[in-house]
Amino acid sequence: MATASRIPFKAFKTLIGMSIPREAFPEAATQTFKKGALVYLNAAGYLTECGTDPTLIMGVATKDGGSGTSAGDVTQVVELAHPDTLFVGNLDSSNDEGGATAHTHVTDVGKMYGVWKASTAAKWTVDLYETSSKRVVVWKLRDVIQDGIPMAAGDILGHVIFSFDPQYFQGQRTS
């Protein structure tokens, strides 16, 4: 059992073998989110970081927010939260704000969880203990080698491959 490094959310691959869908959007003013943040288009049409249990998710920011003085000063490329796209991120718990203790398990595969942003790390994670405000489904545990050791079930902050629940993808919501 090892502790994995914290990583920003990022697109991993598509299910249909096409390129990862990306789109550029103008940011709202003074956006200071970090690369890997969940973002959506606000009512004025500008990209903004999502809040807790987001009802709309356009996708994942590919770089830090530009902190423009006025809305539209900065453009951000977003990896769209399209249902055909798989993402990678850490499995953690909002109960562990002070430290990382959530372990990955083979039984996490196929389950739906929420998402949250750890304020201490400023990174979004899949929330192991959020089972009422589900936003993602875990497809598999990521088994890459980190520091010469293969990642495996039981790791703390393990990396998981997941997709977003299509009902929250802003790109196809009708209401």
Backbone bond lengths (Angstrom), bond angles and torsions (degrees), N, CA, C in turn:
res aa  C-N    CA-C-N  psi(-1)  N-CA   C-N-CA  omega(-1)  CA-C   N-CA-C  phi
1 M - - - 1.446 - - 1.522 108.36 -
2 A 1.329 115.51 128.87 1.455 121.94 -178.59 1.530 109.04 -128.85
3 T 1.310 115.75 166.56 1.456 120.66 174.14 1.520 107.60 -104.78
4 A 1.320 116.14 120.38 1.463 121.27 -178.96 1.528 109.92 -78.78
5 S 1.301 115.89 157.51 1.461 120.88 175.76 1.522 109.71 -74.21
6 R 1.331 116.43 150.49 1.465 120.90 174.52 1.522 108.15 -75.29
7 I 1.321 114.88 133.01 1.457 120.09 179.59 1.525 108.73 -127.75
8 P 1.323 117.62 151.44 1.472 118.58 173.88 1.527 109.68 -73.41
9 F 1.332 116.26 151.66 1.460 119.42 171.86 1.525 107.47 -56.72
10 K 1.327 116.86 141.97 1.459 120.47 172.99 1.520 108.41 -156.60
11 A 1.314 114.95 152.95 1.461 120.14 178.01 1.520 108.46 -64.81
12 F 1.321 115.94 141.18 1.458 122.77 -176.77 1.526 110.57 -106.32
13 K 1.342 116.35 -52.88 1.454 121.99 177.15 1.525 108.39 -170.62
14 T 1.335 115.41 170.41 1.457 118.96 174.26 1.525 108.81 -102.81
15 L 1.307 115.18 157.45 1.458 120.42 179.93 1.526 112.40 -76.59
16 I 1.321 116.41 -22.27 1.461 119.54 -175.60 1.530 113.00 -104.30
17 G 1.326 117.49 7.36 1.450 120.79 174.62 1.518 115.76 80.59
18 M 1.307 118.02 4.71 1.466 121.39 177.93 1.531 108.53 -86.23
19 S 1.325 116.52 175.28 1.461 119.24 177.84 1.530 109.81 -70.50
20 I 1.309 115.38 156.40 1.463 121.66 -179.51 1.529 108.60 -66.35
21 P 1.350 117.62 128.37 1.467 119.20 -178.75 1.526 111.45 -71.42
22 R 1.328 114.96 126.90 1.471 122.40 179.60 1.518 108.20 -132.08
23 E 1.314 114.49 151.07 1.464 119.92 177.15 1.524 108.12 -149.94
24 A 1.336 116.32 146.57 1.465 121.64 177.68 1.524 109.51 -96.73
25 F 1.321 116.23 137.36 1.462 122.91 179.07 1.519 109.54 -135.05
26 P 1.346 117.43 148.74 1.465 119.49 174.30 1.533 109.71 -74.32
27 E 1.332 115.74 138.08 1.463 120.69 179.39 1.525 111.43 -82.53
28 A 1.333 115.04 152.10 1.461 121.04 168.66 1.535 106.98 -67.67
29 A 1.315 117.32 165.06 1.465 121.48 -179.77 1.524 110.77 -64.82
30 T 1.312 115.83 148.57 1.468 126.25 172.81 1.525 115.25 54.32
31 Q 1.309 118.16 37.89 1.466 121.13 177.91 1.530 110.01 -79.66
32 T 1.326 116.73 122.49 1.467 122.16 -177.08 1.526 112.21 -118.88
33 F 1.340 117.09 19.45 1.458 119.49 179.44 1.526 110.43 -62.44
34 K 1.318 115.34 163.23 1.461 121.91 -179.81 1.524 111.03 -98.90
35 K 1.323 116.07 159.22 1.459 121.98 173.96 1.530 107.95 -51.36
36 G 1.334 116.31 135.15 1.459 120.70 -179.11 1.522 113.91 93.58
37 A 1.325 116.92 -1.25 1.464 120.53 179.85 1.522 110.89 -71.00
38 L 1.325 116.15 148.04 1.461 120.86 171.38 1.513 107.82 -78.75
39 V 1.335 116.53 133.29 1.455 121.59 -176.58 1.522 110.40 -133.36
40 Y 1.331 115.50 159.09 1.465 122.63 177.52 1.517 108.24 -146.41
41 L 1.325 116.14 166.44 1.465 120.72 175.45 1.520 108.43 -91.20
42 N 1.338 116.67 123.77 1.460 120.17 179.52 1.533 110.15 -74.40
43 A 1.322 116.72 179.15 1.467 121.54 -175.87 1.525 112.66 -59.56
44 A 1.336 117.55 -26.07 1.465 121.34 178.99 1.529 112.17 -87.02
45 G 1.344 117.24 -3.03 1.460 120.84 177.57 1.512 115.07 90.41
46 Y 1.345 116.77 16.44 1.461 120.47 -179.82 1.526 110.78 -109.67
47 L 1.319 114.97 146.15 1.454 121.95 -177.83 1.522 111.06 -71.11
48 T 1.335 114.86 132.05 1.458 122.56 -176.00 1.527 108.27 -140.94
49 E 1.326 116.99 148.74 1.465 119.40 176.55 1.523 109.78 -68.80
50 C 1.319 115.81 140.14 1.466 121.65 177.49 1.524 110.15 -68.16
51 G 1.316 115.35 157.89 1.452 121.64 171.81 1.514 109.59 -99.03
52 T 1.304 116.11 -173.65 1.456 121.96 178.81 1.519 110.72 -59.49
53 D 1.318 116.98 141.24 1.467 123.48 -179.98 1.531 111.45 46.77
54 P 1.326 117.13 59.59 1.468 120.06 -174.59 1.530 112.96 -62.95
55 T 1.323 114.80 140.16 1.465 119.72 176.21 1.521 111.03 -90.84
56 L 1.326 116.61 -17.14 1.461 122.22 175.27 1.527 108.65 -131.04
57 I 1.328 116.03 131.94 1.461 121.82 175.80 1.528 106.99 -133.74
58 M 1.321 116.87 112.77 1.462 119.28 174.83 1.517 109.85 -78.79
59 G 1.346 115.74 -37.90 1.451 118.78 179.19 1.507 112.78 166.36
60 V 1.334 114.50 -152.42 1.461 123.21 -174.56 1.527 108.72 -118.74
61 A 1.329 116.43 129.45 1.465 122.05 179.61 1.525 110.07 -68.29
62 T 1.329 116.86 136.95 1.467 121.22 -178.65 1.526 113.00 -91.55
63 K 1.331 117.12 -5.72 1.469 121.44 176.65 1.525 107.94 -154.51
64 D 1.315 116.44 170.47 1.459 120.72 177.84 1.524 110.29 -62.96
65 G 1.335 115.80 150.28 1.464 120.66 175.48 1.517 109.97 -58.87
66 G 1.331 116.03 146.49 1.455 121.30 -173.81 1.507 116.06 -84.85
67 S 1.348 117.84 -9.05 1.464 122.72 178.03 1.524 112.19 54.64
68 G 1.344 116.15 41.97 1.460 120.38 178.86 1.521 111.96 -63.79
69 T 1.300 116.06 151.36 1.461 121.00 -179.26 1.520 111.66 -68.67
70 S 1.317 116.98 -39.47 1.466 122.13 -179.45 1.521 109.67 -123.08
71 A 1.321 115.15 155.58 1.472 120.33 176.72 1.520 109.29 -58.43
72 G 1.325 117.35 132.93 1.455 122.48 178.62 1.511 114.74 90.80
73 D 1.339 118.14 -4.88 1.470 121.11 178.69 1.526 111.88 -65.55
74 V 1.319 116.26 -30.18 1.461 121.75 -174.46 1.524 108.70 -124.96
75 T 1.324 116.29 143.13 1.466 121.80 175.98 1.521 108.38 -111.72
76 Q 1.316 115.76 140.78 1.462 122.60 -178.12 1.524 109.33 -123.77
77 V 1.315 117.18 133.62 1.461 121.41 173.42 1.527 107.70 -87.79
78 V 1.338 115.19 132.79 1.455 122.13 -176.23 1.526 109.64 -119.45
79 E 1.320 116.53 133.51 1.463 121.19 169.46 1.523 105.48 -82.97
80 L 1.323 115.91 112.53 1.459 121.18 -171.27 1.527 112.07 -66.87
81 A 1.320 115.61 141.99 1.469 122.83 -179.81 1.526 110.48 -81.07
82 H 1.309 115.96 39.77 1.463 122.65 -178.96 1.532 109.73 -63.37
83 P 1.330 118.53 143.13 1.466 121.15 -178.51 1.529 114.84 -57.98
84 D 1.330 118.79 -21.86 1.467 121.63 179.09 1.528 113.09 -83.70
85 T 1.329 118.03 -2.43 1.455 121.37 -174.71 1.521 111.19 -105.47
86 L 1.321 115.81 131.49 1.460 121.85 174.28 1.520 108.59 -99.90
87 F 1.325 115.45 143.36 1.464 122.92 -179.11 1.521 109.18 -120.52
88 V 1.320 116.47 165.05 1.456 121.74 175.30 1.529 107.93 -125.23
89 G 1.325 115.58 144.05 1.457 122.09 177.82 1.519 109.38 -169.51
90 N 1.330 115.69 179.33 1.458 120.95 179.44 1.519 111.17 -84.92
91 L 1.314 115.64 149.35 1.458 122.56 169.08 1.523 105.63 -98.64
92 D 1.315 116.02 119.29 1.462 121.68 -176.98 1.518 107.44 -140.75
93 S 1.293 117.34 -166.07 1.452 121.22 179.95 1.515 110.54 -142.93
94 S 1.321 115.91 134.62 1.465 119.95 176.35 1.524 110.30 -65.86
95 N 1.323 117.99 -14.46 1.464 121.53 174.52 1.519 111.43 -74.87
96 D 1.340 117.38 -11.32 1.462 122.49 -174.58 1.527 112.51 -109.82
97 E 1.319 118.23 36.14 1.466 120.40 -176.78 1.525 111.46 -54.13
98 G 1.309 117.67 -35.53 1.458 120.26 -177.78 1.520 113.87 -79.92
99 G 1.314 118.38 -12.98 1.457 120.93 -178.85 1.511 109.81 -174.72
100 A 1.293 116.67 168.58 1.460 121.23 -177.16 1.524 109.55 -102.40
101 T 1.330 116.30 117.09 1.462 119.79 178.65 1.520 112.53 -131.48
102 A 1.338 118.09 -4.71 1.462 120.66 -178.13 1.522 110.10 -69.51
103 H 1.317 115.82 132.54 1.466 122.92 179.49 1.519 109.67 -106.20
104 T 1.341 115.99 144.94 1.457 120.01 172.98 1.526 109.06 -81.79
105 H 1.325 114.91 149.10 1.460 121.41 177.74 1.523 108.52 -136.95
106 V 1.301 117.18 150.67 1.454 121.27 176.20 1.526 109.59 -56.50
107 T 1.321 117.37 -31.75 1.469 121.34 -178.74 1.526 112.80 -72.67
108 D 1.341 119.31 -5.90 1.467 121.30 175.02 1.524 111.47 -72.40
109 V 1.319 116.61 -25.00 1.463 121.62 -178.61 1.529 109.14 -64.20
110 G 1.324 115.45 130.06 1.458 121.67 -179.77 1.515 114.22 88.01
111 K 1.307 118.08 -4.99 1.468 121.11 -179.65 1.519 110.37 -93.98
112 M 1.324 114.58 154.87 1.459 121.35 177.47 1.523 109.12 -104.72
113 Y 1.331 114.81 139.66 1.463 121.61 -179.50 1.523 109.64 -137.35
114 G 1.312 115.00 168.59 1.453 121.42 173.93 1.521 110.75 -85.22
115 V 1.319 115.26 -176.08 1.464 122.18 175.86 1.523 107.83 -131.41
116 W 1.314 116.22 152.87 1.462 120.36 176.52 1.515 109.20 -155.27
117 K 1.314 115.03 162.25 1.457 120.73 178.45 1.522 107.78 -111.34
118 A 1.307 115.65 118.88 1.462 120.97 176.07 1.522 108.07 -72.45
119 S 1.321 116.97 117.07 1.462 119.18 -176.46 1.519 111.50 -66.12
120 T 1.331 117.31 -31.72 1.462 119.46 -179.58 1.523 111.66 -68.36
121 A 1.326 117.70 -35.00 1.467 121.21 -178.86 1.523 111.83 -101.03
122 A 1.325 117.81 -13.90 1.469 123.70 -177.30 1.525 111.97 56.45
123 K 1.325 115.99 30.50 1.466 120.65 177.99 1.519 109.34 -123.87
124 W 1.335 115.69 142.75 1.456 122.55 176.57 1.522 108.97 -78.76
125 T 1.335 115.67 144.50 1.454 121.03 178.25 1.526 109.90 -139.48
126 V 1.322 115.49 161.48 1.455 121.76 170.65 1.527 105.53 -79.03
127 D 1.340 116.27 127.78 1.464 122.26 -172.26 1.526 111.33 -94.53
128 L 1.310 115.76 102.86 1.458 123.32 -176.94 1.527 113.26 -53.81
129 Y 1.325 116.77 -35.65 1.465 119.31 -174.88 1.519 114.12 -98.27
130 E 1.331 118.36 2.90 1.469 120.72 177.56 1.523 108.19 -95.71
131 T 1.320 115.07 99.19 1.463 119.74 -178.79 1.522 112.41 -115.24
132 S 1.345 117.39 5.71 1.468 119.10 176.54 1.523 111.91 -102.38
133 S 1.322 118.34 -33.64 1.471 122.59 177.71 1.524 108.49 -108.67
134 K 1.314 116.11 68.32 1.462 122.83 -174.10 1.526 110.82 -75.02
135 R 1.329 116.02 132.10 1.464 121.39 179.87 1.518 113.05 -125.75
136 V 1.338 117.86 -19.19 1.462 121.25 -176.71 1.525 110.36 -135.00
137 V 1.338 115.10 159.10 1.468 121.07 171.41 1.533 107.45 -121.62
138 V 1.329 115.99 131.90 1.463 122.07 -179.76 1.527 108.80 -81.71
139 W 1.332 115.99 126.10 1.463 121.88 179.38 1.519 111.62 -92.19
140 K 1.343 115.76 -40.21 1.466 118.47 179.29 1.516 109.56 -166.93
141 L 1.324 115.02 166.04 1.455 121.32 172.60 1.524 107.16 -85.33
142 R 1.303 116.28 139.90 1.463 120.07 179.73 1.519 108.54 -83.06
143 D 1.308 116.99 128.76 1.461 120.85 -174.15 1.526 112.48 -112.62
144 V 1.310 116.17 46.36 1.465 120.41 178.92 1.529 109.66 -79.28
145 I 1.307 115.73 169.06 1.459 120.33 176.70 1.522 107.69 -97.50
146 Q 1.321 115.36 128.60 1.461 121.29 178.59 1.524 107.76 -125.20
147 D 1.305 117.21 125.09 1.464 122.25 -179.03 1.527 111.45 54.64
148 G 1.337 116.80 37.32 1.450 121.68 177.62 1.518 115.37 79.99
149 I 1.348 116.60 2.13 1.463 120.94 -177.62 1.522 108.85 -119.94
150 P 1.346 117.95 128.73 1.468 119.09 177.23 1.528 110.81 -66.99
151 M 1.331 116.15 137.72 1.459 120.19 174.87 1.522 107.79 -72.82
152 A 1.334 115.82 148.26 1.459 119.78 -176.72 1.517 110.03 -154.04
153 A 1.320 115.59 168.81 1.458 120.54 173.90 1.525 108.20 -54.91
154 G 1.319 115.74 142.61 1.457 120.97 -178.70 1.513 113.33 98.37
155 D 1.345 117.37 -13.29 1.459 120.15 179.27 1.519 110.99 -67.28
156 I 1.306 116.03 146.64 1.458 122.60 173.32 1.521 107.31 -83.43
157 L 1.329 117.22 135.07 1.472 123.02 -177.26 1.522 111.66 60.24
158 G 1.313 117.42 29.94 1.458 120.62 -179.13 1.514 112.57 -55.42
159 H 1.316 115.53 152.21 1.462 121.40 178.77 1.524 108.76 -86.48
160 V 1.332 116.09 135.48 1.458 121.70 177.58 1.520 110.08 -124.44
161 I 1.323 115.11 149.93 1.459 122.46 173.67 1.525 105.39 -97.35
162 F 1.332 117.41 129.49 1.461 121.23 -174.83 1.516 111.22 -145.91
163 S 1.318 115.33 164.85 1.466 121.48 171.46 1.521 107.67 -126.85
164 F 1.322 115.30 157.79 1.461 120.65 178.10 1.521 110.04 -84.09
165 D 1.313 116.52 145.00 1.466 122.16 175.07 1.529 107.16 -62.65
166 P 1.339 118.50 123.66 1.467 121.30 -175.43 1.531 114.21 -57.80
167 Q 1.316 118.48 -25.54 1.468 118.80 -178.19 1.527 112.76 -68.19
168 Y 1.338 118.39 -14.13 1.462 120.94 179.16 1.526 112.78 -103.94
169 F 1.335 117.61 -4.21 1.463 120.78 179.65 1.522 108.94 -72.10
170 Q 1.311 116.49 113.19 1.467 122.00 -176.65 1.519 111.94 -61.91
171 G 1.309 117.91 -26.21 1.457 121.71 -177.68 1.521 114.11 -70.37
172 Q 1.330 118.24 -11.12 1.450 118.85 177.44 1.531 112.82 -132.97
173 R 1.328 116.90 7.72 1.465 120.24 176.85 1.525 108.84 -71.73
174 T 1.298 116.75 140.86 1.463 120.24 179.15 1.525 111.19 -105.95
175 S 1.315 117.58 -5.63 1.477 120.06 177.61 1.488 110.84 -134.72
